[in-house]
Amino acid sequence: MRRFFRGSAPFLSGAAAILLAIAIVLAPESSFKASLAGLKLWWSLVFPALLPFLILSEMLTASGFVHGIGVLLEPLMKRLFRLPGAGGWTLVLGITAGFPAGAGAVMQLHKQGDITDKDAGRLASMVHYASPVTLLIVVGTAFLHSPAAGYALLAIHWLSGLAAGWLSALFSGTRKSSGAAATVSRLPGSGPHAKKASLPGRIHQAALDARARDGRGFGKVLGESVSAAVQNLMIVGGYMIMFAVVINIITRLLPQLPSPLAAGVLEIHLGAHAVTSDSASPGGFLSGSLLGPALLSALLAWSGICAQLQALTLLKPANVRFLPFAAVRLLHGLTAFALTLLLWKPLVNIRAAVLPVFTSTGSDSLETGLGSATGIWGLFPQILSLQGLILLLLLSLSVALKLFTWRRHPSV
């Protein structure tokens, strides 16, 4: 069966392309409007929001910073997620910058030989998060007119993602964990002599080894980082425009199919807009049944086939397969759905009570600045601070795990 599908894949993709072209020709005006909407969303939000973080990820990986942090995060990544310690920075980047920044960072580690193909697939599926810009500004402020709801969605999104990563590590079994452990032993600064050195010495040696192995000067690293980031974002833009047209065609051909469901399965931004606008008003969506926020949270965790294909395109050299990647996305969605039912109202109430500074005026100003590049770039200091905070939290958890393991097994 697998051989049949592999042999017929070119014909199926060709037939799908022909059918898509026919559908566009039959309805050129609506297809043009849909593609224009996808282009505006990519250019006004996705491109300016992700470009600096993709460049930063490439430069930090080349400098050896990622590998030095990986030594500190090794207890957390190895014991909790059964992955190499160098993947800790990709987790921080994926949480704070969103897809496909996490996949790009995973690909950098794979290109340098720090992780195997199997580890790249598991790590990429675990660091695939929606951007805080998307959850706080696009969904929370622009769609729901409630920053408190945006923060509640963000907290549930992160908690459910970490829970899904831990569950997927449990499901992977001991065979995969041994492979991850073997990979850790090949990381810079983790050889037999480095294990005997002090912790600062291991961090320094890991960074030096990675920097020496890269071998590029600062100017070359900067230029190649910018070109690679722009190229990756162009691929992302192409996917977003194409899926905007596909969603438009599907909703016209199958009017009985719920529009929010079709949009949410295929593309995250269009799906979130369809789910939140399905109610009479944003206030009604938030004050009504919990199923609405739970469905929205699940679709944000699923992230849409469009975003998954964006990540898999970047991960093509690592031979990452779609079905295992999508299975972790589905697990993230189910976990987010359950956590939303449990935590939605407490989180929204706590957020509204603790930070009443978010008034309607502030919400309007955020929504007004959403479509401008300056509005997005103004959020970078907060997001960089968020990166530092999450990194400190992960480091604290890693140290706690190390101390707990040492107390139980002093010889480790």
Contacts in CASP RR format, 6 or more apart in sequence:
PFRMAT RR
TARGET T0000
AUTHOR 0000-0000-0000
METHOD contacts of the structure
MODEL  1
MRRFFRGSAPFLSGAAAILLAIAIVLAPESSFKASLAGLKLWWSLVFPAL
LPFLILSEMLTASGFVHGIGVLLEPLMKRLFRLPGAGGWTLVLGITAGFP
AGAGAVMQLHKQGDITDKDAGRLASMVHYASPVTLLIVVGTAFLHSPAAG
YALLAIHWLSGLAAGWLSALFSGTRKSSGAAATVSRLPGSGPHAKKASLP
GRIHQAALDARARDGRGFGKVLGESVSAAVQNLMIVGGYMIMFAVVINII
TRLLPQLPSPLAAGVLEIHLGAHAVTSDSASPGGFLSGSLLGPALLSALL
AWSGICAQLQALTLLKPANVRFLPFAAVRLLHGLTAFALTLLLWKPLVNI
RAAVLPVFTSTGSDSLETGLGSATGIWGLFPQILSLQGLILLLLLSLSVA
LKLFTWRRHPSV
20 245 0 8 1.000
20 246 0 8 1.000
20 249 0 8 1.000
23 31 0 8 1.000
23 249 0 8 1.000
23 253 0 8 1.000
24 31 0 8 1.000
24 245 0 8 1.000
24 249 0 8 1.000
27 249 0 8 1.000
27 252 0 8 1.000
30 248 0 8 1.000
30 252 0 8 1.000
31 245 0 8 1.000
31 248 0 8 1.000
31 249 0 8 1.000
33 248 0 8 1.000
34 244 0 8 1.000
34 245 0 8 1.000
34 247 0 8 1.000
34 248 0 8 1.000
35 241 0 8 1.000
35 244 0 8 1.000
35 245 0 8 1.000
37 244 0 8 1.000
38 237 0 8 1.000
38 240 0 8 1.000
38 241 0 8 1.000
38 244 0 8 1.000
38 270 0 8 1.000
39 237 0 8 1.000
39 240 0 8 1.000
39 241 0 8 1.000
41 240 0 8 1.000
41 244 0 8 1.000
41 269 0 8 1.000
41 270 0 8 1.000
42 236 0 8 1.000
42 237 0 8 1.000
42 238 0 8 1.000
42 240 0 8 1.000
42 241 0 8 1.000
44 370 0 8 1.000
44 371 0 8 1.000
44 372 0 8 1.000
44 373 0 8 1.000
44 376 0 8 1.000
45 133 0 8 1.000
45 134 0 8 1.000
45 138 0 8 1.000
45 269 0 8 1.000
45 370 0 8 1.000
45 371 0 8 1.000
45 376 0 8 1.000
46 233 0 8 1.000
46 236 0 8 1.000
46 237 0 8 1.000
46 240 0 8 1.000
47 233 0 8 1.000
47 237 0 8 1.000
48 373 0 8 1.000
48 376 0 8 1.000
48 377 0 8 1.000
49 131 0 8 1.000
49 133 0 8 1.000
49 376 0 8 1.000
49 379 0 8 1.000
50 97 0 8 1.000
50 98 0 8 1.000
50 100 0 8 1.000
50 101 0 8 1.000
50 131 0 8 1.000
50 229 0 8 1.000
50 233 0 8 1.000
50 236 0 8 1.000
51 229 0 8 1.000
51 230 0 8 1.000
51 233 0 8 1.000
52 380 0 8 1.000
53 93 0 8 1.000
53 96 0 8 1.000
53 97 0 8 1.000
53 98 0 8 1.000
53 101 0 8 1.000
54 97 0 8 1.000
54 101 0 8 1.000
54 104 0 8 1.000
54 225 0 8 1.000
54 228 0 8 1.000
54 229 0 8 1.000
54 232 0 8 1.000
54 233 0 8 1.000
55 225 0 8 1.000
55 226 0 8 1.000
55 229 0 8 1.000
57 90 0 8 1.000
57 93 0 8 1.000
57 97 0 8 1.000
57 101 0 8 1.000
57 102 0 8 1.000
57 104 0 8 1.000
57 105 0 8 1.000
57 108 0 8 1.000
58 108 0 8 1.000
58 221 0 8 1.000
58 224 0 8 1.000
58 225 0 8 1.000
58 228 0 8 1.000
58 229 0 8 1.000
59 221 0 8 1.000
59 222 0 8 1.000
59 225 0 8 1.000
60 66 0 8 1.000
60 89 0 8 1.000
61 89 0 8 1.000
61 105 0 8 1.000
61 108 0 8 1.000
61 109 0 8 1.000
61 112 0 8 1.000
61 210 0 8 1.000
62 108 0 8 1.000
62 211 0 8 1.000
62 214 0 8 1.000
62 216 0 8 1.000
62 221 0 8 1.000
62 225 0 8 1.000
63 207 0 8 1.000
63 210 0 8 1.000
63 211 0 8 1.000
63 221 0 8 1.000
64 188 0 8 1.000
64 206 0 8 1.000
64 207 0 8 1.000
64 208 0 8 1.000
64 210 0 8 1.000
64 211 0 8 1.000
64 214 0 8 1.000
65 89 0 8 1.000
65 207 0 8 1.000
66 86 0 8 1.000
66 87 0 8 1.000
66 89 0 8 1.000
66 90 0 8 1.000
66 105 0 8 1.000
66 108 0 8 1.000
66 109 0 8 1.000
66 210 0 8 1.000
67 86 0 8 1.000
67 114 0 8 1.000
67 187 0 8 1.000
67 188 0 8 1.000
67 189 0 8 1.000
67 206 0 8 1.000
67 207 0 8 1.000
67 209 0 8 1.000
67 210 0 8 1.000
68 86 0 8 1.000
68 203 0 8 1.000
68 204 0 8 1.000
68 206 0 8 1.000
68 207 0 8 1.000
68 210 0 8 1.000
69 86 0 8 1.000
69 88 0 8 1.000
69 89 0 8 1.000
69 391 0 8 1.000
70 77 0 8 1.000
70 84 0 8 1.000
70 85 0 8 1.000
70 86 0 8 1.000
70 87 0 8 1.000
70 88 0 8 1.000
70 89 0 8 1.000
70 187 0 8 1.000
70 206 0 8 1.000
71 85 0 8 1.000
71 189 0 8 1.000
71 190 0 8 1.000
71 199 0 8 1.000
71 202 0 8 1.000
71 203 0 8 1.000
71 206 0 8 1.000
72 199 0 8 1.000
72 203 0 8 1.000
72 395 0 8 1.000
72 398 0 8 1.000
72 399 0 8 1.000
73 85 0 8 1.000
73 87 0 8 1.000
73 88 0 8 1.000
73 89 0 8 1.000
73 91 0 8 1.000
73 394 0 8 1.000
73 395 0 8 1.000
73 398 0 8 1.000
74 84 0 8 1.000
74 85 0 8 1.000
74 184 0 8 1.000
74 190 0 8 1.000
74 398 0 8 1.000
75 398 0 8 1.000
75 399 0 8 1.000
75 401 0 8 1.000
75 402 0 8 1.000
75 405 0 8 1.000
76 85 0 8 1.000
76 88 0 8 1.000
76 394 0 8 1.000
76 397 0 8 1.000
76 398 0 8 1.000
76 401 0 8 1.000
77 83 0 8 1.000
77 84 0 8 1.000
77 85 0 8 1.000
77 87 0 8 1.000
77 88 0 8 1.000
77 91 0 8 1.000
77 398 0 8 1.000
78 84 0 8 1.000
78 85 0 8 1.000
78 180 0 8 1.000
78 181 0 8 1.000
78 184 0 8 1.000
79 401 0 8 1.000
79 405 0 8 1.000
80 166 0 8 1.000
80 169 0 8 1.000
80 401 0 8 1.000
81 126 0 8 1.000
81 165 0 8 1.000
81 166 0 8 1.000
81 169 0 8 1.000
82 169 0 8 1.000
82 172 0 8 1.000
82 176 0 8 1.000
82 177 0 8 1.000
82 180 0 8 1.000
82 181 0 8 1.000
83 115 0 8 1.000
83 119 0 8 1.000
83 122 0 8 1.000
83 123 0 8 1.000
83 126 0 8 1.000
83 169 0 8 1.000
83 180 0 8 1.000
84 109 0 8 1.000
84 114 0 8 1.000
84 115 0 8 1.000
84 119 0 8 1.000
84 123 0 8 1.000
84 180 0 8 1.000
84 183 0 8 1.000
84 184 0 8 1.000
84 187 0 8 1.000
85 184 0 8 1.000
85 187 0 8 1.000
86 109 0 8 1.000
86 114 0 8 1.000
86 115 0 8 1.000
86 187 0 8 1.000
87 106 0 8 1.000
87 109 0 8 1.000
87 115 0 8 1.000
87 123 0 8 1.000
87 127 0 8 1.000
88 394 0 8 1.000
89 105 0 8 1.000
89 391 0 8 1.000
90 102 0 8 1.000
90 105 0 8 1.000
90 106 0 8 1.000
90 109 0 8 1.000
90 123 0 8 1.000
90 127 0 8 1.000
91 126 0 8 1.000
91 127 0 8 1.000
91 394 0 8 1.000
92 387 0 8 1.000
92 388 0 8 1.000
92 390 0 8 1.000
92 391 0 8 1.000
92 394 0 8 1.000
93 101 0 8 1.000
93 102 0 8 1.000
93 105 0 8 1.000
93 127 0 8 1.000
93 387 0 8 1.000
94 101 0 8 1.000
94 102 0 8 1.000
94 105 0 8 1.000
94 127 0 8 1.000
94 128 0 8 1.000
94 129 0 8 1.000
95 127 0 8 1.000
95 129 0 8 1.000
95 158 0 8 1.000
95 390 0 8 1.000
96 132 0 8 1.000
96 383 0 8 1.000
96 386 0 8 1.000
96 387 0 8 1.000
96 390 0 8 1.000
97 131 0 8 1.000
97 383 0 8 1.000
97 387 0 8 1.000
98 128 0 8 1.000
98 129 0 8 1.000
98 130 0 8 1.000
98 131 0 8 1.000
98 132 0 8 1.000
98 134 0 8 1.000
99 128 0 8 1.000
99 129 0 8 1.000
99 130 0 8 1.000
99 131 0 8 1.000
99 303 0 8 1.000
99 307 0 8 1.000
99 310 0 8 1.000
99 311 0 8 1.000
100 232 0 8 1.000
100 236 0 8 1.000
100 307 0 8 1.000
100 310 0 8 1.000
100 311 0 8 1.000
100 314 0 8 1.000
102 124 0 8 1.000
102 127 0 8 1.000
102 128 0 8 1.000
102 311 0 8 1.000
103 124 0 8 1.000
103 127 0 8 1.000
103 128 0 8 1.000
103 310 0 8 1.000
103 311 0 8 1.000
103 312 0 8 1.000
103 314 0 8 1.000
103 315 0 8 1.000
104 232 0 8 1.000
104 314 0 8 1.000
104 315 0 8 1.000
105 127 0 8 1.000
106 115 0 8 1.000
106 120 0 8 1.000
106 121 0 8 1.000
106 123 0 8 1.000
106 124 0 8 1.000
106 127 0 8 1.000
106 315 0 8 1.000
106 318 0 8 1.000
107 120 0 8 1.000
107 314 0 8 1.000
107 315 0 8 1.000
107 317 0 8 1.000
107 318 0 8 1.000
109 115 0 8 1.000
109 120 0 8 1.000
109 123 0 8 1.000
110 117 0 8 1.000
110 120 0 8 1.000
110 315 0 8 1.000
110 317 0 8 1.000
110 318 0 8 1.000
111 317 0 8 1.000
112 210 0 8 1.000
112 213 0 8 1.000
112 214 0 8 1.000
113 186 0 8 1.000
114 183 0 8 1.000
114 186 0 8 1.000
114 187 0 8 1.000
114 188 0 8 1.000
114 210 0 8 1.000
115 123 0 8 1.000
115 183 0 8 1.000
116 179 0 8 1.000
116 183 0 8 1.000
117 318 0 8 1.000
117 319 0 8 1.000
117 320 0 8 1.000
118 176 0 8 1.000
118 179 0 8 1.000
119 179 0 8 1.000
119 180 0 8 1.000
119 183 0 8 1.000
120 315 0 8 1.000
120 318 0 8 1.000
120 320 0 8 1.000
121 315 0 8 1.000
121 318 0 8 1.000
121 320 0 8 1.000
121 321 0 8 1.000
121 324 0 8 1.000
121 325 0 8 1.000
122 168 0 8 1.000
122 169 0 8 1.000
122 172 0 8 1.000
122 176 0 8 1.000
122 180 0 8 1.000
122 324 0 8 1.000
122 328 0 8 1.000
124 311 0 8 1.000
124 315 0 8 1.000
124 318 0 8 1.000
124 320 0 8 1.000
124 325 0 8 1.000
125 165 0 8 1.000
125 168 0 8 1.000
125 324 0 8 1.000
125 325 0 8 1.000
125 327 0 8 1.000
125 328 0 8 1.000
125 329 0 8 1.000
126 161 0 8 1.000
126 164 0 8 1.000
126 165 0 8 1.000
126 168 0 8 1.000
126 328 0 8 1.000
128 303 0 8 1.000
128 307 0 8 1.000
128 308 0 8 1.000
128 311 0 8 1.000
128 325 0 8 1.000
128 328 0 8 1.000
128 329 0 8 1.000
128 332 0 8 1.000
129 157 0 8 1.000
129 158 0 8 1.000
129 161 0 8 1.000
130 157 0 8 1.000
130 268 0 8 1.000
130 300 0 8 1.000
130 301 0 8 1.000
130 303 0 8 1.000
132 154 0 8 1.000
132 383 0 8 1.000
132 386 0 8 1.000
133 376 0 8 1.000
133 379 0 8 1.000
133 383 0 8 1.000
134 268 0 8 1.000
134 269 0 8 1.000
134 272 0 8 1.000
134 300 0 8 1.000
135 150 0 8 1.000
135 153 0 8 1.000
135 154 0 8 1.000
135 157 0 8 1.000
135 300 0 8 1.000
136 147 0 8 1.000
136 150 0 8 1.000
136 151 0 8 1.000
136 154 0 8 1.000
137 366 0 8 1.000
137 370 0 8 1.000
137 376 0 8 1.000
137 379 0 8 1.000
138 269 0 8 1.000
138 272 0 8 1.000
138 370 0 8 1.000
139 149 0 8 1.000
139 150 0 8 1.000
139 153 0 8 1.000
139 272 0 8 1.000
139 276 0 8 1.000
139 296 0 8 1.000
139 300 0 8 1.000
140 146 0 8 1.000
140 147 0 8 1.000
140 149 0 8 1.000
140 150 0 8 1.000
140 153 0 8 1.000
141 147 0 8 1.000
141 150 0 8 1.000
141 363 0 8 1.000
141 366 0 8 1.000
141 367 0 8 1.000
141 370 0 8 1.000
142 366 0 8 1.000
142 367 0 8 1.000
142 370 0 8 1.000
143 272 0 8 1.000
143 273 0 8 1.000
143 276 0 8 1.000
143 277 0 8 1.000
143 282 0 8 1.000
144 150 0 8 1.000
144 276 0 8 1.000
144 282 0 8 1.000
144 283 0 8 1.000
144 285 0 8 1.000
144 286 0 8 1.000
145 282 0 8 1.000
145 283 0 8 1.000
145 360 0 8 1.000
145 363 0 8 1.000
145 367 0 8 1.000
146 282 0 8 1.000
146 283 0 8 1.000
146 286 0 8 1.000
146 348 0 8 1.000
146 363 0 8 1.000
147 351 0 8 1.000
147 358 0 8 1.000
147 363 0 8 1.000
147 366 0 8 1.000
148 348 0 8 1.000
148 351 0 8 1.000
148 352 0 8 1.000
148 355 0 8 1.000
148 358 0 8 1.000
149 286 0 8 1.000
149 293 0 8 1.000
149 348 0 8 1.000
151 347 0 8 1.000
151 351 0 8 1.000
152 343 0 8 1.000
152 344 0 8 1.000
152 347 0 8 1.000
152 348 0 8 1.000
152 351 0 8 1.000
153 293 0 8 1.000
153 296 0 8 1.000
153 297 0 8 1.000
153 300 0 8 1.000
155 343 0 8 1.000
155 347 0 8 1.000
156 297 0 8 1.000
156 336 0 8 1.000
156 339 0 8 1.000
156 340 0 8 1.000
156 343 0 8 1.000
156 344 0 8 1.000
156 347 0 8 1.000
157 297 0 8 1.000
157 300 0 8 1.000
157 301 0 8 1.000
157 336 0 8 1.000
159 339 0 8 1.000
160 297 0 8 1.000
160 301 0 8 1.000
160 332 0 8 1.000
160 333 0 8 1.000
160 335 0 8 1.000
160 336 0 8 1.000
160 338 0 8 1.000
160 339 0 8 1.000
161 301 0 8 1.000
161 332 0 8 1.000
161 335 0 8 1.000
161 336 0 8 1.000
163 335 0 8 1.000
163 339 0 8 1.000
164 301 0 8 1.000
164 328 0 8 1.000
164 331 0 8 1.000
164 332 0 8 1.000
164 333 0 8 1.000
164 335 0 8 1.000
165 328 0 8 1.000
165 331 0 8 1.000
165 332 0 8 1.000
167 331 0 8 1.000
167 335 0 8 1.000
168 327 0 8 1.000
168 328 0 8 1.000
168 331 0 8 1.000
169 177 0 8 1.000
184 190 0 8 1.000
185 191 0 8 1.000
187 206 0 8 1.000
188 205 0 8 1.000
188 206 0 8 1.000
188 207 0 8 1.000
188 208 0 8 1.000
188 209 0 8 1.000
188 210 0 8 1.000
188 213 0 8 1.000
189 202 0 8 1.000
189 205 0 8 1.000
189 206 0 8 1.000
189 209 0 8 1.000
190 202 0 8 1.000
190 206 0 8 1.000
194 201 0 8 1.000
194 202 0 8 1.000
194 205 0 8 1.000
194 206 0 8 1.000
195 202 0 8 1.000
197 205 0 8 1.000
214 221 0 8 1.000
216 224 0 8 1.000
232 314 0 8 1.000
235 310 0 8 1.000
235 313 0 8 1.000
235 314 0 8 1.000
236 310 0 8 1.000
239 306 0 8 1.000
239 309 0 8 1.000
239 310 0 8 1.000
239 313 0 8 1.000
240 267 0 8 1.000
240 269 0 8 1.000
240 306 0 8 1.000
242 306 0 8 1.000
243 266 0 8 1.000
243 267 0 8 1.000
243 270 0 8 1.000
243 305 0 8 1.000
243 306 0 8 1.000
244 267 0 8 1.000
244 270 0 8 1.000
246 266 0 8 1.000
247 262 0 8 1.000
247 263 0 8 1.000
247 266 0 8 1.000
247 267 0 8 1.000
247 270 0 8 1.000
250 257 0 8 1.000
250 262 0 8 1.000
250 266 0 8 1.000
251 257 0 8 1.000
251 259 0 8 1.000
251 262 0 8 1.000
251 263 0 8 1.000
254 262 0 8 1.000
259 274 0 8 1.000
259 278 0 8 1.000
260 271 0 8 1.000
260 274 0 8 1.000
260 275 0 8 1.000
260 278 0 8 1.000
260 295 0 8 1.000
263 270 0 8 1.000
263 271 0 8 1.000
263 273 0 8 1.000
263 274 0 8 1.000
263 275 0 8 1.000
264 270 0 8 1.000
264 271 0 8 1.000
264 272 0 8 1.000
264 274 0 8 1.000
264 275 0 8 1.000
264 299 0 8 1.000
264 302 0 8 1.000
264 304 0 8 1.000
265 299 0 8 1.000
265 302 0 8 1.000
265 304 0 8 1.000
265 305 0 8 1.000
266 304 0 8 1.000
266 305 0 8 1.000
266 306 0 8 1.000
267 304 0 8 1.000
267 305 0 8 1.000
267 306 0 8 1.000
267 307 0 8 1.000
268 299 0 8 1.000
268 300 0 8 1.000
268 302 0 8 1.000
268 303 0 8 1.000
268 304 0 8 1.000
268 306 0 8 1.000
268 307 0 8 1.000
271 299 0 8 1.000
272 296 0 8 1.000
272 299 0 8 1.000
272 300 0 8 1.000
275 292 0 8 1.000
275 295 0 8 1.000
275 296 0 8 1.000
275 299 0 8 1.000
276 282 0 8 1.000
276 285 0 8 1.000
276 296 0 8 1.000
278 285 0 8 1.000
279 285 0 8 1.000
285 292 0 8 1.000
285 293 0 8 1.000
286 293 0 8 1.000
286 348 0 8 1.000
290 340 0 8 1.000
290 341 0 8 1.000
290 344 0 8 1.000
290 345 0 8 1.000
293 340 0 8 1.000
293 344 0 8 1.000
294 336 0 8 1.000
294 337 0 8 1.000
294 340 0 8 1.000
294 341 0 8 1.000
294 344 0 8 1.000
295 337 0 8 1.000
297 333 0 8 1.000
297 336 0 8 1.000
297 337 0 8 1.000
297 339 0 8 1.000
297 340 0 8 1.000
298 333 0 8 1.000
298 334 0 8 1.000
298 336 0 8 1.000
298 337 0 8 1.000
298 340 0 8 1.000
299 333 0 8 1.000
300 336 0 8 1.000
301 329 0 8 1.000
301 332 0 8 1.000
301 333 0 8 1.000
301 335 0 8 1.000
301 336 0 8 1.000
301 337 0 8 1.000
302 329 0 8 1.000
302 330 0 8 1.000
302 332 0 8 1.000
302 333 0 8 1.000
303 329 0 8 1.000
304 329 0 8 1.000
305 326 0 8 1.000
308 322 0 8 1.000
308 325 0 8 1.000
308 326 0 8 1.000
308 329 0 8 1.000
309 322 0 8 1.000
311 325 0 8 1.000
312 320 0 8 1.000
312 322 0 8 1.000
312 325 0 8 1.000
352 358 0 8 1.000
369 375 0 8 1.000
370 376 0 8 1.000
405 412 0 8 1.000
406 412 0 8 1.000
END
